Amino acid sequence: MTSHDDTAKVWDLIDKISFCMLATQDGRDIRSRPMSAYTKRRDGAVYFLTDVASHKDEEISRWPNVCLAFADTKAQSYVSVSGAAEVSNDRELIREIWSTPAKAWWDSPDDPSIRVLKVNPSFAEFWDSPGTVVSYIKMAAAAVSSARPDMGENEKVKL
């Protein structure tokens, strides 16, 4: 694959999986929580809706480097994204990326406690295999033959 193809593959997997674990730093500790991602390829960014009262906003203001871990275990597809995060009160963007999952936390996009968390990815790594059943068959065959199984694609991508 070319660099362009690898970059497109990262964005395709993020779009397909859409939920991730957002890892932030809290002093010496790293904390993760599940988040619903909204991508804008033309911006080269991943967005999340968050609450002004959340701890992650404070953590990001002190330590902006974050990691996003996307996983589709059924398809055996995974993406790890590293980048810098920032929090804003862009009301227009909040309305633009508002979707059904957000209704679990807020009544409407006009709720004044909603903020946008923007992650500007700098690096990603993805693993994409042919799926669980095929992967298990390949692993079993490799165990019998002492050969390493071809588990699909794994690439590191500078974004």
MARBA-3410 file (N, C-alpha, C, O; in Angstrom, 1 decimal):
159
0.8,-1.2,0.0,0.0,0.0,0.0,0.9,1.2,0.0,2.0,1.2,0.5 ~ 0.4,2.3,-0.6,1.1,3.6,-0.5,0.7,4.3,0.7,-0.2,4.0,1.4 ~ 1.5,5.3,1.0,1.2,6.2,2.2,-0.2,6.8,2.1,-0.9,6.8,3.2 ~ -0.6,7.2,0.9,-2.0,7.7,0.8,-3.0,6.6,1.1,-4.0,6.9,1.7 ~ -2.8,5.4,0.6,-3.7,4.3,0.8,-3.8,4.0,2.3,-4.9,3.7,2.8
-2.6,4.0,3.0,-2.6,3.7,4.4,-3.4,4.8,5.2,-4.1,4.4,6.2 ~ -3.2,6.0,4.8,-3.9,7.1,5.5,-5.4,7.0,5.3,-6.2,7.1,6.2 ~ -5.8,6.6,4.1,-7.2,6.4,3.8,-7.8,5.2,4.6,-8.9,5.3,5.1 ~ -7.0,4.2,4.7,-7.4,3.0,5.5,-7.6,3.4,7.0,-8.6,2.9,7.6 ~ -6.7,4.2,7.5,-6.9,4.6,8.9,-8.2,5.3,9.1,-9.0,5.0,10.0
-8.5,6.3,8.2,-9.8,7.1,8.3,-11.0,6.2,8.0,-12.0,6.3,8.7 ~ -10.9,5.2,7.1,-12.0,4.3,6.8,-12.3,3.4,8.1,-13.5,3.2,8.4 ~ -11.3,2.9,8.7,-11.5,2.1,9.9,-12.1,2.9,11.1,-13.0,2.4,11.8 ~ -11.6,4.2,11.3,-12.1,5.0,12.3,-13.6,5.3,12.0,-14.4,5.2,13.0 ~ -14.0,5.6,10.8,-15.4,5.8,10.4,-16.2,4.6,10.7,-17.3,4.7,11.2
-15.7,3.4,10.3,-16.4,2.2,10.4,-16.7,1.8,11.9,-17.8,1.4,12.3 ~ -15.6,1.9,12.7,-15.7,1.5,14.1,-16.5,2.6,14.9,-17.4,2.2,15.7 ~ -16.1,3.8,14.8,-16.8,5.0,15.4,-16.7,5.2,16.9,-16.8,6.3,17.4 ~ -16.6,4.1,17.7,-16.4,4.3,19.1,-15.0,3.9,19.5,-14.4,3.0,18.9 ~ -14.5,4.6,20.5,-13.1,4.4,20.9,-12.9,4.6,22.3,-13.8,5.1,23.0
-11.8,4.2,22.8,-11.4,4.5,24.2,-10.4,5.7,24.0,-9.4,5.6,23.4 ~ -10.8,6.8,24.7,-9.9,8.0,24.7,-9.1,8.0,26.0,-9.6,7.9,27.1 ~ -7.8,7.9,25.8,-6.8,7.9,26.9,-6.2,9.3,27.1,-5.6,9.9,26.2 ~ -6.3,9.8,28.3,-5.7,11.1,28.7,-4.8,10.8,29.9,-4.8,9.8,30.5 ~ -4.0,11.8,30.1,-3.0,11.7,31.2,-3.6,12.5,32.4,-4.1,13.6,32.2
-3.4,12.0,33.6,-3.8,12.7,34.8,-2.6,12.6,35.8,-2.6,11.8,36.7 ~ -1.7,13.5,35.5,-0.5,13.4,36.3,0.3,12.2,35.9,0.7,12.2,34.7 ~ 0.6,11.3,36.8,1.3,10.1,36.5,0.5,9.0,35.9,1.0,8.0,35.3 ~ -0.8,9.1,36.0,-1.7,8.0,35.6,-2.3,8.3,34.2,-2.4,9.5,33.8 ~ -2.7,7.3,33.5,-3.3,7.4,32.2,-4.7,6.8,32.4,-4.9,5.7,33.0
-5.7,7.6,32.0,-7.1,7.2,32.2,-7.8,7.1,30.8,-7.6,7.9,29.9 ~ -8.7,6.1,30.6,-9.4,5.9,29.4,-10.9,5.8,29.7,-11.3,5.4,30.7 ~ -11.6,6.3,28.7,-13.1,6.2,28.7,-13.6,6.1,27.3,-13.0,6.6,26.4 ~ -14.8,5.4,27.2,-15.4,5.2,25.9,-16.0,6.5,25.4,-16.6,7.3,26.1 ~ -15.8,6.8,24.1,-16.3,8.0,23.5,-16.8,7.7,22.0,-16.3,6.8,21.4
-17.8,8.4,21.6,-18.3,8.3,20.2,-17.6,9.3,19.4,-17.6,10.5,19.6 ~ -16.9,8.9,18.3,-16.1,9.7,17.5,-16.8,10.2,16.2,-17.7,9.5,15.7 ~ -16.6,11.5,15.9,-17.1,12.1,14.6,-15.9,12.5,13.9,-15.1,13.3,14.4 ~ -15.7,12.1,12.6,-14.5,12.4,11.9,-14.8,13.5,10.8,-16.0,13.6,10.3 ~ -13.8,14.3,10.5,-13.9,15.2,9.4,-12.5,15.1,8.7,-11.5,15.7,9.1
-12.5,14.3,7.7,-11.2,14.0,7.0,-10.7,15.3,6.4,-9.5,15.5,6.4 ~ -11.5,16.2,5.9,-11.0,17.4,5.3,-10.3,18.3,6.3,-9.4,19.1,6.0 ~ -10.7,18.2,7.6,-10.0,18.9,8.7,-8.8,18.1,9.2,-8.0,18.6,9.9 ~ -8.8,16.8,8.9,-7.8,15.9,9.4,-8.0,15.8,10.9,-7.0,15.8,11.7 ~ -9.2,15.7,11.4,-9.5,15.7,12.8,-10.5,14.7,13.2,-11.4,14.3,12.4
-10.5,14.3,14.5,-11.5,13.5,15.1,-12.1,14.3,16.2,-11.4,14.9,17.0 ~ -13.5,14.4,16.2,-14.2,15.2,17.2,-15.0,14.3,18.1,-15.4,13.2,17.8 ~ -15.2,14.9,19.3,-16.1,14.2,20.3,-16.9,15.3,21.0,-16.4,16.5,21.1 ~ -18.1,15.0,21.5,-18.8,15.9,22.3,-18.5,15.5,23.8,-18.5,14.3,24.1 ~ -18.3,16.5,24.6,-17.9,16.3,26.0,-18.7,17.3,26.9,-19.2,18.2,26.3
-18.6,17.1,28.2,-19.3,18.0,29.1,-18.3,18.9,29.8,-17.2,18.5,30.1 ~ -18.6,20.1,29.9,-17.7,21.1,30.5,-17.2,20.7,31.9,-16.2,21.1,32.4 ~ -18.0,19.9,32.6,-17.7,19.5,34.0,-16.9,18.2,34.0,-16.6,17.8,35.1 ~ -16.5,17.7,32.9,-15.8,16.4,32.9,-14.3,16.6,33.3,-13.7,17.6,33.0 ~ -13.7,15.6,33.9,-12.3,15.6,34.2,-11.4,15.6,33.0,-10.3,16.2,33.1
-11.8,15.0,32.0,-10.9,14.9,30.8,-10.6,16.3,30.2,-9.5,16.4,29.7 ~ -11.5,17.2,30.3,-11.3,18.6,29.8,-10.1,19.2,30.6,-9.2,19.8,30.0 ~ -10.1,19.0,31.9,-9.0,19.5,32.8,-7.7,18.8,32.4,-6.7,19.5,32.3 ~ -7.8,17.5,32.2,-6.6,16.8,31.9,-6.0,17.2,30.6,-4.8,17.4,30.5 ~ -6.8,17.4,29.6,-6.3,17.8,28.3,-5.7,19.2,28.3,-4.8,19.5,27.6
-6.3,20.1,29.1,-5.7,21.4,29.2,-4.3,21.4,29.7,-3.5,22.3,29.4 ~ -4.0,20.4,30.6,-2.6,20.3,31.2,-1.7,19.4,30.3,-0.5,19.7,30.2 ~ -2.3,18.3,29.8,-1.5,17.4,29.0,-2.3,17.1,27.8,-3.1,16.1,27.8 ~ -2.1,17.8,26.7,-2.9,17.6,25.5,-2.7,16.4,24.6,-3.5,16.1,23.8 ~ -1.6,15.7,24.9,-1.3,14.5,24.1,-2.3,13.3,24.5,-2.3,13.0,25.7
-3.0,12.8,23.6,-4.0,11.7,23.9,-3.8,10.5,22.9,-3.0,10.6,22.0 ~ -4.4,9.4,23.3,-4.5,8.3,22.4,-5.9,7.8,22.3,-6.6,7.7,23.2 ~ -6.3,7.5,21.0,-7.6,6.9,20.7,-7.4,5.5,20.3,-6.6,5.2,19.4 ~ -8.1,4.6,21.0,-8.0,3.1,20.6,-9.4,2.6,20.1,-10.3,2.5,20.9 ~ -9.4,2.4,18.8,-10.6,1.9,18.2,-10.5,0.3,18.0,-9.5,-0.1,17.6
-11.6,-0.4,18.3,-11.5,-1.8,18.1,-12.9,-2.4,17.6,-13.9,-2.1,18.2 ~ -12.8,-3.2,16.6,-13.9,-4.0,16.1,-13.5,-5.4,16.2,-12.9,-6.0,15.3 ~ -13.8,-6.1,17.4,-13.3,-7.4,17.6,-13.9,-8.4,16.7,-13.2,-9.4,16.4 ~ -15.1,-8.2,16.2,-15.7,-9.2,15.3,-15.0,-9.2,14.0,-14.8,-10.3,13.4 ~ -14.6,-8.1,13.5,-13.9,-8.0,12.2,-12.4,-8.1,12.4,-11.7,-8.2,11.4
-12.0,-8.1,13.7,-10.5,-8.2,14.0,-9.8,-7.0,13.3,-8.8,-7.1,12.7 ~ -10.4,-5.8,13.5,-9.8,-4.5,13.0,-9.6,-3.6,14.2,-10.5,-3.4,15.1 ~ -8.4,-3.0,14.2,-8.0,-2.1,15.3,-7.2,-0.9,14.8,-6.5,-1.0,13.8 ~ -7.4,0.2,15.5,-6.6,1.4,15.1,-6.3,2.1,16.4,-7.1,2.3,17.3 ~ -5.0,2.5,16.5,-4.5,3.3,17.6,-4.1,4.6,17.0,-3.3,4.7,16.1
-4.6,5.7,17.5,-4.3,7.1,17.0,-3.7,7.9,18.1,-4.3,8.0,19.2 ~ -2.6,8.5,17.9,-2.0,9.5,18.8,-2.1,10.9,18.3,-2.0,11.1,17.0 ~ -2.3,11.9,19.1,-2.4,13.2,18.7,-2.6,14.2,19.8,-2.6,13.8,21.0 ~ -2.7,15.5,19.4,-2.9,16.5,20.4,-4.4,16.9,20.4,-5.1,17.0,19.4 ~ -4.9,17.1,21.6,-6.4,17.4,21.8,-6.5,18.9,22.3,-5.6,19.4,22.9
-7.7,19.4,22.0,-8.1,20.7,22.5,-9.6,20.7,22.7,-10.3,20.0,22.0 ~ -10.0,21.5,23.6,-11.5,21.6,23.9,-11.9,23.0,23.6,-11.3,24.0,23.8 ~ -13.1,23.1,22.9,-13.6,24.4,22.5,-15.1,24.5,22.8,-15.8,23.4,23.1 ~ -15.7,25.7,22.7,-17.1,25.9,22.8,-17.7,26.3,21.5,-18.5,27.3,21.5 ~ -17.3,25.7,20.4,-17.8,26.0,19.1,-19.2,25.5,18.9,-19.4,24.4,18.6
-20.2,26.4,19.1,-21.6,26.0,19.1,-22.0,25.5,17.7,-22.9,24.6,17.7 ~ -21.5,26.1,16.7,-21.9,25.7,15.3,-21.4,24.3,15.1,-22.2,23.5,14.5 ~ -20.2,24.0,15.5,-19.7,22.6,15.3,-20.4,21.6,16.2,-20.7,20.5,15.7 ~ -20.8,22.0,17.4,-21.6,21.1,18.2,-22.9,20.7,17.5,-23.3,19.6,17.5 ~ -23.6,21.7,16.9,-24.8,21.4,16.2,-24.6,20.5,15.0,-25.4,19.7,14.7
-23.4,20.8,14.3,-23.1,20.0,13.1,-22.8,18.5,13.4,-23.3,17.6,12.7 ~ -22.2,18.2,14.5,-21.8,16.8,14.8,-22.8,16.2,15.8,-22.6,15.0,16.1 ~ -23.8,16.9,16.2,-24.8,16.3,17.1,-25.5,15.1,16.4,-25.8,15.1,15.3 ~ -25.6,14.0,17.2,-26.3,12.8,16.7,-27.0,12.1,17.8,-26.9,12.5,18.9 ~ -27.6,11.0,17.4,-28.4,10.2,18.4,-27.7,9.8,19.6,-28.2,10.0,20.7
-26.4,9.3,19.6,-25.7,8.9,20.8,-25.6,10.1,21.8,-25.6,9.8,23.0 ~ -25.5,11.3,21.3,-25.4,12.5,22.2,-26.6,12.7,23.1,-26.6,13.2,24.2 ~ -27.8,12.2,22.6,-29.0,12.4,23.4,-29.0,11.6,24.7,-29.8,11.8,25.6 ~ -28.1,10.6,24.8,-28.0,9.9,26.1,-27.5,10.8,27.2,-27.7,10.5,28.4 ~ -26.8,11.9,26.8,-26.1,12.8,27.8,-26.7,14.1,27.9,-26.7,14.7,29.0
-27.3,14.6,26.8,-27.8,16.0,26.8,-29.1,16.0,26.0,-29.4,15.2,25.2 ~ -30.0,16.9,26.4,-31.3,17.0,25.7,-31.3,17.6,24.3,-32.0,17.1,23.4 ~ -30.4,18.5,24.1,-30.3,19.1,22.7,-28.9,19.6,22.5,-28.1,19.8,23.5 ~ -28.5,20.0,21.3,-27.2,20.5,21.0,-27.1,22.0,21.6,-26.0,22.5,21.6 ~ -28.1,22.5,22.1,-28.1,23.9,22.7,-27.7,23.9,24.1,-27.7,24.9,24.8
-27.6,22.7,24.7,-27.2,22.6,26.1,-25.9,23.4,26.3,-24.9,23.0,25.7 ~ -25.8,24.3,27.2,-24.6,25.1,27.4,-23.4,24.4,28.0,-22.3,24.9,28.0 ~ -23.6,23.2,28.5,-22.5,22.5,29.1,-21.8,21.6,28.1,-20.7,21.0,28.4 ~ -22.2,21.5,26.9,-21.6,20.7,25.8,-20.3,21.5,25.3,-20.4,22.7,25.1 ~ -19.3,20.7,25.2,-18.0,21.2,24.5,-17.6,20.3,23.4,-18.1,19.1,23.4
-16.8,20.8,22.6,-16.2,19.9,21.5,-14.7,19.6,21.8,-14.0,20.5,22.2 ~ -14.4,18.3,21.8,-13.1,17.9,22.0,-12.6,17.5,20.6,-13.1,16.7,19.9 ~ -11.5,18.2,20.2,-10.9,18.0,18.8,-9.5,17.3,19.0,-8.7,17.8,19.8 ~ -9.3,16.2,18.3,-8.0,15.6,18.3,-7.4,15.7,16.9,-8.0,15.3,15.9 ~ -6.2,16.3,16.9,-5.5,16.4,15.7,-4.5,15.3,15.6,-3.4,15.3,16.3
-4.8,14.2,14.9,-3.9,13.0,14.9,-2.6,13.3,14.2,-2.5,14.1,13.2 ~ -1.5,12.7,14.8,-0.2,12.9,14.2,0.4,11.5,13.8,1.2,11.4,12.9 ~ -0.2,10.5,14.4,0.4,9.1,14.1,-0.7,8.1,14.4,-1.6,8.3,15.2 ~ -0.7,7.0,13.6,-1.7,6.0,13.8,-1.0,4.6,13.4,-0.1,4.6,12.7 ~ -1.6,3.6,14.0,-1.2,2.2,13.6,-2.5,1.4,13.5,-3.3,1.5,14.4
-2.6,0.6,12.4,-3.8,-0.2,12.3,-3.4,-1.6,12.1,-2.4,-2.0,11.5 ~ -4.4,-2.5,12.5,-4.3,-3.9,12.3,-5.7,-4.3,11.7,-6.7,-4.0,12.3 ~ -5.7,-4.9,10.5,-6.9,-5.3,9.9,-6.8,-6.7,9.3,-6.0,-6.9,8.4 ~ -7.5,-7.6,9.9,-7.4,-9.0,9.5,-8.7,-9.4,8.7,-9.6,-8.7,8.7 ~ -8.7,-10.6,8.2,-9.8,-11.1,7.4,-11.1,-11.4,8.3,-12.1,-11.8,7.7
-11.0,-11.3,9.6,-12.1,-11.6,10.4,-11.8,-12.7,11.4,-10.8,-13.4,11.3 ~ -12.7,-12.9,12.4,-12.4,-13.8,13.5,-12.3,-15.2,13.1,-11.3,-15.9,13.5 ~ -13.2,-15.8,12.3,-13.2,-17.2,11.9,-11.9,-17.5,11.1,-11.2,-18.4,11.4 ~ -11.7,-16.6,10.1,-10.5,-16.9,9.3,-9.2,-16.7,10.1,-8.3,-17.5,9.9 ~ -9.2,-15.8,11.0,-8.0,-15.6,11.9,-7.8,-16.8,12.7,-6.6,-17.3,12.8
-8.8,-17.4,13.3,-8.7,-18.6,14.1,-8.2,-19.8,13.3,-7.3,-20.6,13.7 ~ -8.7,-19.9,12.1,-8.2,-21.0,11.2,-6.8,-20.8,10.9,-6.0,-21.8,10.9 ~ -6.3,-19.6,10.6,-4.9,-19.3,10.2,-4.0,-19.6,11.4,-2.9,-20.1,11.3 ~ -4.5,-19.2,12.6,-3.7,-19.5,13.8,-3.6,-21.0,14.1,-2.5,-21.4,14.5 ~ -4.7,-21.7,13.9,-4.6,-23.1,14.2,-3.7,-23.8,13.2,-2.9,-24.7,13.5
-3.8,-23.4,11.9,-2.9,-24.0,10.9,-1.4,-23.6,11.2,-0.6,-24.5,11.0 ~ -1.2,-22.4,11.6,0.2,-22.0,11.9,0.7,-22.8,13.1,1.9,-23.2,13.2 ~ -0.1,-23.1,14.1,0.3,-23.8,15.3,0.7,-25.2,14.9,1.7,-25.8,15.5 ~ 0.0,-25.8,14.0,0.3,-27.2,13.6,1.6,-27.2,12.7,2.4,-28.2,12.8 ~ 1.7,-26.2,11.9,2.9,-26.2,10.9,4.1,-25.5,11.5,5.2,-25.5,10.8
4.0,-24.8,12.6,5.1,-24.0,13.2,5.4,-22.8,12.3,6.5,-22.2,12.5 ~ 4.5,-22.4,11.5,4.8,-21.2,10.6,4.0,-20.1,11.3,3.0,-20.3,12.0 ~ 4.4,-18.8,11.0,3.7,-17.7,11.5,2.5,-17.4,10.6,2.7,-17.4,9.3 ~ 1.4,-17.1,11.1,0.2,-16.9,10.3,0.2,-15.5,9.7,0.6,-14.5,10.3 ~ -0.4,-15.4,8.5,-0.6,-14.1,7.9,-1.9,-13.6,8.5,-3.0,-14.1,8.1
-1.9,-12.6,9.4,-3.1,-12.1,10.0,-3.6,-10.9,9.4,-4.5,-10.2,10.0 ~ -3.2,-10.5,8.2,-3.7,-9.3,7.6,-2.8,-8.2,7.6,-1.5,-8.4,7.7 ~ -3.3,-7.0,7.5,-2.5,-5.8,7.4,-2.1,-5.2,8.7,-3.0,-5.2,9.6 ~ -0.9,-4.7,8.9,-0.5,-3.9,10.0,0.4,-2.8,9.5,1.5,-3.1,8.9 ~ 0.0,-1.6,9.7,0.9,-0.5,9.2,0.9,0.6,10.2,0.0,0.9,10.9
2.1,1.3,10.2,2.2,2.5,11.0,2.1,3.7,10.0,2.7,3.7,9.0 ~ 1.3,4.7,10.4,1.0,5.8,9.4,1.2,7.1,10.1,0.7,7.4,11.2 ~ 2.1,8.0,9.5,2.2,9.3,9.9,1.1,10.2,9.3,0.9,10.2,8.1 ~ 0.4,10.9,10.2,-0.8,11.7,9.7,-0.4,13.1,9.7,-1.3,14.0,9.3
END
